[in-house]
Amino acid sequence: MGLRRDRALPGARVGEQRATVRQLHPRSAQAEEAQCEEAPSEEVQREEVQSGRLWHVVLSLAGEVTPLGTLRAGLERLAHDHSFFLTARYAADHAEIRYWEQARDLHDAAAIALRLWGEHKASAKLPPWEIVGLEVVDRATYHQRMAEGFGQPTSQLGGVHPY
């Protein structure tokens, strides 16, 4: 996952009003797992409202049997192309991708998720599978589920793994 951080443009003088640039900083799976265990602070929640909220997405796909090596390589390329990619599990005829998306609202997050596979199909050499399931929940709901013991994260957080 990445978090957005504001940074002054190069060449800005101290105290000078300048535009800021939003940068994505990749984080490790271990850092993401640690963050998932903590409830978001009020400051983080305010920042999310201003720059878009974080949504936890689970995208399920299925289709014709694909050689596992080819599928794994495609999912790894997708993980490299998509900066918010968190975890993928796969079998010869189905896969599940879990990641965080930053979007204004649920409609935008779902629309982005529904385009993900199709937009990366050629560049990542993914099989021509169809989306068979989609779950999008906001950050607060995700943390509430974790606190209540429901919807536990996959056993291997981060990366691409077989079922």
Steps between C-alpha positions, in 0.01 A plus 500: 500500500612855460408807696488845349738756645515870419839640402600851394621537144877529452622860506232626738629750755417469867159654563429544127156390382557223244298210367552160653553168328333182621733201493425133552743319723490119479486320831596149592243233574621490861439874541154460343419210734604706803287791381197274448509406869472864613187711468554814292562818699279807466780676312525214248122499457499877432780460243307221326190717467707778342699285255266204448422210726671165517292200394591135548426309178469126444473411131415139408565368150440169322536347156665230292777296657831685463849359566596599855841640402344726237230616741745570781726701269201705382385570855853603598511743206161637610637546853793695357272718281240572769657687792223422751516124437507304824437126457396254230401136536456280196415157364494379139145626435442782753676773697436756769670839524493713818622857505434854621357760264482872558182652363245771579215256566391139466377549143841622386686223688273232350533645149880499526497142632275381218740646242819369663518156334400622155738796501798284602407187305730571205792665683513237777413211263204393713255232387166609347308428819187672618434673829271277706504691828574840645503625857581861585491622861623821653795506736289535814290195409813298423651588839172426678490154339859431605427611858195272515694203362318483166655523156848410614774588250645218295757281676775635275469878487678658207607353171361235268423154646316183396187404692 
